[in-house]
Amino acid sequence: MTIVATGLEMVALRHVAQNMRDWDRREIFATRWNDNPDDLAATIMKLPGPAWLAWRDGQPVAAIGALECWPGVWSPWCFGTHHFGQVALLLTRLGKRAIIPLVRARGGHRLEVKSLDGHVDAQAWLERAFGFRHEAAHPGYGRGGETFHTYAMGL
């Protein structure tokens, strides 16, 4: 099994967006204007922050990156297909060895993520793998009234 990370490619990113895990799909589309994975991929391709694709045996499996929301505060993001678990270690290493140092080098002092209530796999990964802490619940945050949670960490 070969697992690698590369820069973003539109076709591969669209594949990941079109084949997201159910909880990733729920979480992402609860904060977007539509549920179109192609629109999501197009938006991500335009983002100014760092981003990568994780591949397993020649197939794109996950996308990960970070976006500076305002000076010093960054929002990392990640989603994947049902093969996500097979690249989670790679994504964790990428986060710790590339994304966090890059954010620090660009003056980042805080990382924060909004996560859909019930997306326990993502929340556990944030806490255990990276040291994020739960800060707050936000009832009614999603477009359909869903509750989200803020997970954050200082740099």
N, C-alpha and C positions, 0 to 999 in steps of 0.2 A: 504494500500500500504506500503510495506516494502522497505526501501532504505538503503543499507549498503555499506561500502568499505572494501575490503580485499586485501591481497597480490596477486601477479600475479599467474595465472594458465594458462598453455599453451592452453588447449581446450577452455577455456572461452575467452582468449585473441584472439585466432584465430576467434572465433565467432564475436567478436567486429570488428576485422580487415576485415572480409569477409562481414560485414553488415554496413560498415561506411556510414555516411551521404555523399552525393555527394561532397560537398565542402571540407570536410575532405579528401576524396579520391583524389580529384584533387590536393589539396595542398601537401599532403604527397608524392604521386607518382610523382609529378613534380620534386622532389629532390632525387629520388631513381633510381637505375639502371633498375628496372622492376616494373610492376604493380601487383605483386603477393602478396596478403594479407598474405599468409602463410609464405613467406619470411620475410615480415614485422614483423609478430608475433615472428618468430624465432630470428630475430635481437634484438627485444625489450627484449626478455627473457635473452639475453646475456649482456645487458647494465649494467654497474656497479652502476648506480644511483638508488635512491628510486623510487618505482612505485606501483600503486594500480589499482584495478578494482572497478568500481561502479556497483552495482547490483540493479535492481528494480524487486520486486516480483519474486526473484529467477532466473532472467535472467541477464546476463552480458550486460551492456549498454554502458560503457565508460572505457577508460584506461587513466591514468594520471601519470606523473612522471617528473623527471628532470635528466639532464646529465651534468656533469662538462666538459666543452669544453677545458678549460685550467685553470690554477690556479686562483681561485676567480670568474670566469665567468661561469655561468650556463645557460643552455637552457632548460626551462620547455617545456613539450610537452603534448598534450591531443588530443584525438579523440573519437568519439562515434557513436552510431547508431542513427536512427531517434527518439529514446526515450531520447536523450541527455538532452533535456530541462527539463525532469522530474528528473534528477539527478544533474542539474547545481548548485543548491544551496549546495548540499553535496560536489561537487567538489570545489566550491569556498571556503567553510569552510576548506576542506582538504588542499587546497593550502595555505590559510592564517594561519592555525593552525598547520600544519605538514610540508609541503614542504618548505615554506619560512624560518621558524625557523631552520629546519634541514640544509638548505643551509647556513644560517648564522653561525650555529654551526660548519660547515665544512670549514669556512673561506671565504664563498661567499660574494662578494661585488657588484655583478651585475647579473641581470637576463636579458636575451635577447631572443626574439622569432623572427623567420622569418615567415611571413604570406603572403599567395598568394593574389595578388591584386584581390579584389572582395569578399573575404571571410569576409564580413562585420560583421556577427554574432560573429565570433571568435575575430575580432579586437575590437568590442564594448565590449565584455566580458573582454578582457585584460585591456582595458582602465577603464571601469566603476567598475568592481569587484576588480581589483588588483592595479590600478594606473599606469599601463604601459603608456608610451608616445611614439608616433610615432617619429622615429629619421631619417629615410631615406627610399627612394625608390631605388630598385635595378633592373633596366630593364635588361632583358636577364638572370636573375638568375636561372630560372628553366630549366630543361633539354630540354623543347620545346620552350625556349625563353620567358617564362612567367616572368612577373614582380612580385617581392616580396617586402615586406616592413619589416623593422626592427622596432620592438617595444621593449622598454627596460625600466628598472627601477633599481635604485640603492638600495642597502640594507644598 
